[in-house]
Amino acid sequence: MNWLPKIILTSTLWLAFISGGQAQPAGSPRQSVAKASATPAAPTRALLWKISGKGLAKPSYLYGTIHLICPQDLRITEPVKRAFTSTRQLMLELDLDSPTLLQDMKAGMKMNDGQTLHKLLSAADYARVSSYLKDKAGIPIAQVSMLKPFIVSSLLYSNLLNCTPASYETSFVKLAQEQHKEIRGLETVQEQMGFFDKIPYAVQSQLLADLVGREAEAQQEFQLLVALYKAQKIEELRAVTSASAFSFPGYAEMLLDERNQHWVASIAQQAAGQPTFFAVGAAHLGGPKGLLALLRQQGYQVLPVTR
């Protein structure tokens, strides 16, 4: 299983990706996206935000990432580098530098009660997923059939993007290591896996089947997300991910709102202790229950950094 370390890292980032924009859609996915696109307001386009005020001795920064992206599309700009250098620690959704990360992920990868993909998927879906994994990822389905379906879904990511994905998170970890900064996580692996353990395996396996059976549609949506991200349109990014057909509808409050509420308390605590560079999925930033709004409600000044 020489693919195991790769699947653990990719599934960690995939887990963050599919939880990043789960606001409950109003109407059908296509209707929701159309309405969002027609919104007349023109919110600030920015991925990097400066957090100051409320007694902070020095500012901290909040950066919205896209967890997996083709290497040619990953850009860490000079303003981001300056903001990063001015801080003393890096805080991600998970501590990707933790020496126990692989061990913690391995401990939570398997389904309970003897469940397998063979039992969860229809015969037709099982055959399609099996062929896809063998042809596209070179992995026999028997080796992953006992894993939680959302983890198996992470194996499809490079095919959806048509590249070997890179990651802002791992890029920031490398920068932090070079600058001897502490690296921390807003959540533990156990906490993050716990959210997904509340989603029935049948729902997770349906997402896996949809990613395989509707590959062209999934690729088109991912291309749209990348385009919105590169344009720094965080509100539209949130709207599209909220209306996605490739997510977990009905779990918005648990996967997005509750986590944002938990994170904003940790962000406030860490920023008060020392200037910190926070990097989380960009879809967590916007909206009335997003981190930008929550921080402002706490009394902080949150301003975009565009140059």
Phi, psi and omega in degrees: 000058181290353177273353188298311178301322180295315182293328180294313179295314182295319181291329175299315180286323177296319177303315178294323183295310186284351175262002190277348183208061189257025178301142185296121181289145176258107184089194182288159179305314183294322178296319183295317180296319180297317179296319180297321182292335183270359181299127186284339183296150180239081182293160180298133176271110179196144173255337182253130183228136180266130179252120181215182180082185178054039175082005179291129180290322178223151182288154167249174183226144178241125182238134178267124182254167160245125198294327178223134187204154177295142185306323182290345180262355181273118181228122172256105188283168179299317176302323179292318179298319180295316179297317181299314182296330183284351182259170184251344179212159177249132178233117180253178174299319174232151175281096183284355178262001183296133179293345181255010184301309182298318180296317181294321179292317180301324183295336184245017186277329187272148175288155178272167170059029175070017179291147176220163176298327179299324179281329187275324185268152172294163181301319181293315180294320180299317180296319180294315180295319179299313180296319182296313181298319181290316185283321187264328183246350180069028183238123174295137184298333180299333181283342184236004187298334182269355180281154178301136188302326181294332177288319177298324179302329182296337179292343184271352192298316182298329178286326178292327180269348183060038177197172169273111191295148168252176186216132173297321182300311180292329176295318178291324176300316179298316178298317180297319179295319179296326182263008176057043177265150173288143179242129182225171180234145175287337178224159170269163176302318182297320178294316183291317177297328180298325176299317184284336176294342178277351177267122184306145179300328180297322178290317178298317183291331177293322176299317178301313180297321180293321180297326178279311185287337182236046186302314183298319178294319179295318178298319180297317180294319179296322177297321177296316179299317179295319179297317178295322180294314180297330176277358178061034180267080189290329179289317178291324177300316178296319181297317181291316179294328178295325183264009186296141173278354183243059180210204182238079181299142179097355182243028185299309186299320182288314188277335184242297188296313181296321180292319178300319178298319178293317182294320186297328176293319178291322178298315179299316181295314182291320180296326178291331182280318179194155180299129190230144173258111180262132178229114180224168179305135186300331181291348176280348188279313191273177177087164183294339178247016178279171185295324180298313180294318182294321178294320178294323177296331178283351179104006179275154170268122183237111186236145178289146174245109185250350177203000000 
